[in-house]
Amino acid sequence: MHEKIPDFNDTELWVIRQAVTERFRKEVDVQTADAELRLDPSDRELTLCPVAYWREDKAQFVIFKTGEQAYRNQFFYSVRDQYGTGHNEYTDIGECVTTLLQVQADHAAKRAADPNV
């Protein structure tokens, strides 16, 4: 059983919002919620984790807080069209959100150039 994971603090949310605003050149509504995750593939139980979520550029983005300073991320267009960044977990929220936004921007550019991607 995992201990309760603390919610995103004001500083973490500020970093996320600043990066998102810079990427999309406008204020984007970043919402918080909770999700149940397996923190380790061998876990039988799910752990309630805080989530930061936003939608923009035809994509949906999530950052899961999985520990005091541990984060996971992904973006998706549909249930079958989901992407990660190639890193399982981050210890720096700035790196987590920046990498997520960069990978999605690269992916969006590839999709624009070749819709079959």
MDTraj code that builds the backbone (N, CA, C; nanometers):
import mdtraj as md
import numpy as np

residues = "MET HIS GLU LYS ILE PRO ASP PHE ASN ASP THR GLU LEU TRP VAL ILE ARG GLN ALA VAL THR GLU ARG PHE ARG LYS GLU VAL ASP VAL GLN THR ALA ASP ALA GLU LEU ARG LEU ASP PRO SER ASP ARG GLU LEU THR LEU CYS PRO VAL ALA TYR TRP ARG GLU ASP LYS ALA GLN PHE VAL ILE PHE LYS THR GLY GLU GLN ALA TYR ARG ASN GLN PHE PHE TYR SER VAL ARG ASP GLN TYR GLY THR GLY HIS ASN GLU TYR THR ASP ILE GLY GLU CYS VAL THR THR LEU LEU GLN VAL GLN ALA ASP HIS ALA ALA LYS ARG ALA ALA ASP PRO ASN VAL".split()
xyz = np.array([
    [0.0848, -0.1184, 0.0000],
    [0.0000, 0.0000, 0.0000],
    [0.0888, 0.1240, 0.0000],
    [0.0621, 0.2153, -0.0894],
    [0.1396, 0.3384, -0.1005],
    [0.0777, 0.4468, -0.0125],
    [0.1631, 0.5365, 0.0370],
    [0.1135, 0.6501, 0.1144],
    [0.0419, 0.7464, 0.0218],
    [-0.0434, 0.8309, 0.0803],
    [-0.1155, 0.9295, -0.0009],
    [-0.0164, 1.0234, -0.0677],
    [-0.0365, 1.0431, -0.1961],
    [0.0499, 1.1318, -0.2737],
    [-0.0052, 1.2735, -0.2594],
    [0.0804, 1.3696, -0.2257],
    [0.0309, 1.5063, -0.2075],
    [-0.0166, 1.5668, -0.3391],
    [-0.1143, 1.6551, -0.3290],
    [-0.1642, 1.7270, -0.4464],
    [-0.0534, 1.8137, -0.5049],
    [-0.0723, 1.8578, -0.6287],
    [0.0190, 1.9543, -0.6884],
    [0.0172, 2.0799, -0.6011],
    [0.1353, 2.1329, -0.5723],
    [0.1388, 2.2576, -0.4957],
    [0.1326, 2.3767, -0.5915],
    [0.1233, 2.4965, -0.5353],
    [0.1094, 2.6174, -0.6178],
    [0.2271, 2.6360, -0.7126],
    [0.3480, 2.6051, -0.6671],
    [0.4672, 2.6208, -0.7504],
    [0.4635, 2.5248, -0.8692],
    [0.4289, 2.3995, -0.8451],
    [0.4198, 2.3014, -0.9539],
    [0.3156, 2.3445, -1.0570],
    [0.1997, 2.3885, -1.0096],
    [0.0950, 2.4329, -1.1023],
    [0.1386, 2.5577, -1.1784],
    [0.2103, 2.6476, -1.1141],
    [0.2606, 2.7669, -1.1818],
    [0.3561, 2.7276, -1.2946],
    [0.4480, 2.6334, -1.2667],
    [0.5431, 2.5879, -1.3688],
    [0.4688, 2.5276, -1.4878],
    [0.3701, 2.4444, -1.4606],
    [0.2916, 2.3824, -1.5686],
    [0.2207, 2.4903, -1.6495],
    [0.1500, 2.5794, -1.5821],
    [0.0733, 2.6833, -1.6531],
    [0.1635, 2.7751, -1.7343],
    [0.2785, 2.8111, -1.6818],
    [0.3711, 2.8982, -1.7536],
    [0.4206, 2.8302, -1.8817],
    [0.4582, 2.7033, -1.8699],
    [0.5084, 2.6302, -1.9872],
    [0.3989, 2.6147, -2.0928],
    [0.2779, 2.5841, -2.0495],
    [0.1664, 2.5661, -2.1423],
    [0.1322, 2.6990, -2.2105],
    [0.1294, 2.8060, -2.1341],
    [0.1015, 2.9385, -2.1904],
    [0.2081, 2.9777, -2.2919],
    [0.3341, 2.9505, -2.2594],
    [0.4428, 2.9819, -2.3519],
    [0.4320, 2.8998, -2.4800],
    [0.4007, 2.7717, -2.4671],
    [0.3925, 2.6825, -2.5837],
    [0.2807, 2.7234, -2.6789],
    [0.1626, 2.7543, -2.6227],
    [0.0463, 2.7819, -2.7064],
    [0.0204, 2.9321, -2.7261],
    [0.1033, 3.0142, -2.6650],
    [0.0954, 3.1608, -2.6772],
    [-0.0405, 3.2162, -2.6373],
    [-0.1018, 3.1500, -2.5415],
    [-0.2279, 3.1981, -2.4837],
    [-0.2504, 3.1225, -2.3533],
    [-0.3395, 3.1772, -2.2725],
    [-0.3710, 3.1089, -2.1475],
    [-0.4599, 2.9881, -2.1771],
    [-0.4213, 2.8737, -2.1241],
    [-0.4952, 2.7492, -2.1430],
    [-0.5432, 2.7033, -2.0058],
    [-0.6652, 2.6555, -1.9987],
    [-0.7228, 2.6103, -1.8722],
    [-0.6601, 2.4763, -1.8306],
    [-0.5753, 2.4809, -1.7285],
    [-0.5154, 2.3593, -1.6720],
    [-0.5999, 2.3210, -1.5509],
    [-0.6565, 2.2020, -1.5559],
    [-0.7435, 2.1542, -1.4485],
    [-0.6718, 2.0481, -1.3665],
    [-0.7163, 2.0306, -1.2431],
    [-0.6615, 1.9239, -1.1600],
    [-0.7712, 1.8218, -1.1321],
    [-0.7285, 1.6994, -1.1156],
    [-0.8204, 1.5891, -1.0892],
    [-0.7393, 1.4788, -1.0197],
    [-0.7977, 1.3617, -1.0094],
    [-0.7291, 1.2449, -0.9549],
    [-0.7491, 1.1280, -1.0499],
    [-0.6517, 1.0382, -1.0511],
    [-0.6605, 0.9166, -1.1320],
    [-0.6020, 0.8016, -1.0526],
    [-0.6479, 0.6828, -1.0820],
    [-0.5923, 0.5642, -1.0181],
    [-0.4913, 0.5001, -1.1121],
    [-0.3708, 0.4783, -1.0606],
    [-0.2622, 0.4198, -1.1402],
    [-0.1966, 0.3059, -1.0649],
    [-0.1350, 0.2174, -1.1412],
    [-0.0428, 0.1201, -1.0829],
    [0.0933, 0.1882, -1.0846],
    [0.1474, 0.2161, -0.9686],
    [0.2762, 0.2854, -0.9637],
    [0.3896, 0.1944, -1.0072],
    [0.3710, 0.0662, -0.9897],
    [0.4687, -0.0332, -1.0334],
    [0.3898, -0.1401, -1.1075],
    [0.4415, -0.1913, -1.2195],
    [0.3659, -0.2928, -1.2947],
    [0.3275, -0.4149, -1.2112],
    [0.4026, -0.4428, -1.1064],
    [0.3717, -0.5596, -1.0242],
    [0.2681, -0.5306, -0.9160],
    [0.2307, -0.4033, -0.8982],
    [0.1301, -0.3692, -0.7977],
    [-0.0040, -0.4307, -0.8350],
    [-0.0701, -0.4838, -0.7356],
    [-0.2050, -0.5355, -0.7582],
    [-0.3087, -0.4276, -0.7335],
    [-0.2732, -0.3324, -0.6463],
    [-0.3660, -0.2268, -0.6115],
    [-0.3349, -0.0994, -0.6899],
    [-0.4394, -0.0220, -0.7118],
    [-0.4234, 0.1071, -0.7764],
    [-0.4009, 0.2138, -0.6700],
    [-0.3257, 0.3171, -0.7066],
    [-0.2974, 0.4276, -0.6153],
    [-0.3612, 0.5539, -0.6711],
    [-0.4267, 0.6301, -0.5851],
    [-0.4875, 0.7558, -0.6250],
    [-0.3777, 0.8610, -0.6411],
    [-0.3692, 0.9188, -0.7608],
    [-0.2639, 1.0155, -0.7936],
    [-0.3261, 1.1465, -0.8433],
    [-0.2720, 1.2607, -0.7998],
    [-0.3171, 1.3888, -0.8546],
    [-0.2794, 1.3997, -1.0026],
    [-0.3615, 1.4699, -1.0788],
    [-0.3412, 1.4853, -1.2226],
    [-0.3602, 1.6321, -1.2607],
    [-0.2731, 1.6811, -1.3487],
    [-0.2952, 1.8098, -1.4154],
    [-0.3349, 1.7754, -1.5585],
    [-0.4388, 1.8390, -1.6085],
    [-0.4970, 1.8051, -1.7390],
    [-0.5297, 1.9323, -1.8164],
    [-0.5035, 1.9297, -1.9476],
    [-0.5478, 2.0375, -2.0359],
    [-0.5660, 1.9841, -2.1771],
    [-0.6412, 2.0595, -2.2580],
    [-0.6666, 2.0258, -2.3989],
    [-0.6227, 2.1429, -2.4838],
    [-0.5545, 2.1131, -2.5911],
    [-0.5143, 2.2175, -2.6849],
    [-0.4561, 2.1510, -2.8084],
    [-0.4630, 2.2170, -2.9212],
    [-0.4025, 2.1687, -3.0455],
    [-0.4525, 2.0280, -3.0812],
    [-0.5840, 2.0053, -3.0620],
    [-0.6483, 1.8763, -3.0914],
    [-0.5959, 1.7615, -3.0066],
    [-0.5216, 1.7929, -2.9001],
    [-0.4652, 1.6893, -2.8130],
    [-0.5097, 1.7137, -2.6690],
    [-0.5041, 1.6072, -2.5909],
    [-0.5279, 1.6154, -2.4478],
    [-0.3975, 1.5763, -2.3781],
    [-0.3662, 1.6452, -2.2695],
    [-0.2398, 1.6268, -2.1989],
    [-0.2671, 1.5938, -2.0530],
    [-0.1869, 1.5050, -1.9965],
    [-0.1960, 1.4755, -1.8542],
    [-0.0559, 1.4638, -1.7938],
    [-0.0449, 1.5159, -1.6737],
    [0.0732, 1.4934, -1.5913],
    [0.0224, 1.4328, -1.4617],
    [0.0725, 1.3156, -1.4303],
    [0.0361, 1.2453, -1.3085],
    [0.1444, 1.2707, -1.2044],
    [0.1050, 1.3072, -1.0852],
    [0.2013, 1.3188, -0.9755],
    [0.2021, 1.1840, -0.9046],
    [0.3168, 1.1171, -0.9061],
    [0.3240, 0.9803, -0.8539],
    [0.4038, 0.9701, -0.7242],
    [0.4500, 1.0838, -0.6738],
    [0.5248, 1.0876, -0.5489],
    [0.5523, 1.2320, -0.5117],
    [0.6259, 1.2521, -0.4027],
    [0.6560, 1.3879, -0.3560],
    [0.7156, 1.4730, -0.4678],
    [0.8144, 1.4202, -0.5391],
    [0.8718, 1.4878, -0.6559],
    [0.8907, 1.3855, -0.7668],
    [0.7803, 1.3249, -0.8075],
    [0.7826, 1.2238, -0.9129],
    [0.6606, 1.2449, -1.0014],
    [0.6854, 1.2433, -1.1343],
    [0.5799, 1.2766, -1.2296],
    [0.5879, 1.1853, -1.3512],
    [0.4716, 1.1562, -1.4088],
    [0.4606, 1.0855, -1.5360],
    [0.3734, 1.1711, -1.6274],
    [0.3873, 1.1500, -1.7575],
    [0.3087, 1.2326, -1.8489],
    [0.2683, 1.1542, -1.9725],
    [0.1714, 1.2079, -2.0442],
    [0.1334, 1.1549, -2.1747],
    [0.0409, 1.2544, -2.2425],
    [0.0297, 1.2414, -2.3746],
    [-0.0705, 1.3165, -2.4485],
    [-0.1419, 1.2179, -2.5382],
    [-0.2648, 1.2534, -2.5759],
    [-0.3425, 1.1617, -2.6590],
    [-0.4434, 1.2394, -2.7413],
    [-0.4816, 1.1760, -2.8494],
    [-0.5844, 1.2312, -2.9384],
    [-0.7136, 1.1513, -2.9245],
    [-0.7013, 1.0247, -2.8905],
    [-0.8162, 0.9368, -2.8678],
    [-0.7683, 0.8221, -2.7787],
    [-0.8609, 0.7362, -2.7420],
    [-0.8251, 0.6214, -2.6572],
    [-0.7200, 0.5339, -2.7250],
    [-0.7265, 0.5217, -2.8568],
    [-0.6310, 0.4364, -2.9287],
    [-0.5088, 0.5119, -2.9794],
    [-0.5051, 0.6403, -2.9605],
    [-0.3990, 0.7243, -3.0159],
    [-0.3291, 0.8000, -2.9012],
    [-0.2486, 0.7250, -2.8206],
    [-0.1841, 0.7786, -2.7013],
    [-0.0333, 0.7750, -2.7162],
    [0.0339, 0.8763, -2.6563],
    [0.1791, 0.8886, -2.6709],
    [0.2437, 0.9297, -2.5397],
    [0.3637, 0.8800, -2.5201],
    [0.4466, 0.9212, -2.4078],
    [0.5704, 0.9905, -2.4594],
    [0.6610, 1.0183, -2.3686],
    [0.7830, 1.0908, -2.4054],
    [0.9064, 1.0013, -2.4093],
    [0.8889, 0.8756, -2.3736],
    [1.0028, 0.7844, -2.3706],
    [1.0697, 0.7762, -2.2334],
    [1.0231, 0.8569, -2.1394],
    [1.0744, 0.8516, -2.0017],
    [0.9628, 0.8011, -1.9118],
    [0.9949, 0.7054, -1.8269],
    [0.8924, 0.6513, -1.7375],
    [0.8517, 0.7492, -1.6294],
    [0.9497, 0.8230, -1.5758],
    [0.9197, 0.9125, -1.4649],
    [1.0196, 1.0261, -1.4601],
    [0.9732, 1.1411, -1.4152],
    [1.0562, 1.2608, -1.4010],
    [1.0620, 1.2994, -1.2537],
    [1.1699, 1.3638, -1.2145],
    [1.1809, 1.4166, -1.0779],
    [1.1734, 1.5685, -1.0775],
    [1.1665, 1.6284, -1.1953],
    [1.1587, 1.7740, -1.2081],
    [1.0346, 1.8086, -1.2890],
    [0.9435, 1.8858, -1.2301],
    [0.8180, 1.9184, -1.2982],
    [0.8422, 2.0006, -1.4244],
    [0.9411, 2.0878, -1.4227],
    [0.9718, 2.1677, -1.5409],
    [1.0146, 2.0820, -1.6581],
    [1.1037, 1.9878, -1.6319],
    [1.1482, 1.8960, -1.7371],
    [1.0320, 1.8102, -1.7866],
    [0.9470, 1.7668, -1.6948],
    [0.8320, 1.6833, -1.7302],
    [0.7389, 1.7552, -1.8271],
    [0.6979, 1.8773, -1.7929],
    [0.6021, 1.9499, -1.8773],
    [0.6677, 1.9968, -2.0063],
    [0.7913, 2.0411, -2.0012],
    [0.8599, 2.0888, -2.1215],
    [0.8799, 1.9758, -2.2217],
    [0.9221, 1.8603, -2.1742],
    [0.9426, 1.7458, -2.2629],
    [0.8105, 1.7014, -2.3237],
    [0.7050, 1.6965, -2.2434],
    [0.5732, 1.6583, -2.2936],
    [0.5287, 1.7525, -2.4058],
    [0.5421, 1.8818, -2.3835],
    [0.5006, 1.9793, -2.4840],
    [0.5856, 1.9707, -2.6105],
    [0.7157, 1.9471, -2.5948],
    [0.8038, 1.9381, -2.7111],
    [0.7743, 1.8131, -2.7942],
    [0.7542, 1.7006, -2.7269],
    [0.7239, 1.5768, -2.7992],
    [0.5914, 1.5907, -2.8740],
    [0.4924, 1.6532, -2.8117],
    [0.3643, 1.6713, -2.8803],
    [0.3788, 1.7669, -2.9976],
    [0.4555, 1.8744, -2.9811],
    [0.4761, 1.9690, -3.0915],
    [0.5440, 1.8992, -3.2092],
    [0.6451, 1.8177, -3.1803],
    [0.7125, 1.7419, -3.2859],
    [0.6146, 1.6465, -3.3545],
    [0.5326, 1.5792, -3.2752],
    [0.4357, 1.4852, -3.3294],
    [0.3317, 1.5573, -3.4153],
    [0.2849, 1.6726, -3.3685],
    [0.1869, 1.7497, -3.4456],
    [0.2459, 1.7949, -3.5788],
    [0.3729, 1.8334, -3.5786],
    [0.4377, 1.8749, -3.7043],
    [0.4475, 1.7570, -3.8015],
    [0.4803, 1.6400, -3.7504],
    [0.4868, 1.5206, -3.8366],
    [0.3496, 1.4852, -3.8922],
    [0.2459, 1.4969, -3.8072],
    [0.1091, 1.4671, -3.8528],
    [0.0658, 1.5656, -3.9600],
    [0.1042, 1.6919, -3.9451],
    [0.0677, 1.7922, -4.0444],
    [0.1356, 1.7638, -4.1787],
    [0.2598, 1.7162, -4.1723],
    [0.3355, 1.6863, -4.2941],
    [0.2893, 1.5556, -4.3590],
    [0.2484, 1.4589, -4.2743],
    [0.2062, 1.3279, -4.3248],
    [0.0901, 1.2785, -4.2393],
    [-0.0347, 1.2988, -4.2809],
    [-0.1508, 1.2592, -4.2022],
    [-0.1571, 1.1103, -4.1701],
    [-0.0776, 1.0273, -4.2357],
    [-0.0785, 0.8836, -4.2078],
    [0.0060, 0.8464, -4.0878],
    [0.0727, 0.9440, -4.0256],
    [0.1590, 0.9161, -3.9082],
    [0.0729, 0.8817, -3.7911],
])
top = md.Topology()
chain = top.add_chain()
for i, resn in enumerate(residues, 1):
    res = top.add_residue(resn, chain, resSeq=i)
    for name in ("N", "CA", "C"):
        top.add_atom(name, md.element.get_by_symbol(name[0]), res)
traj = md.Trajectory(xyz[None], top)
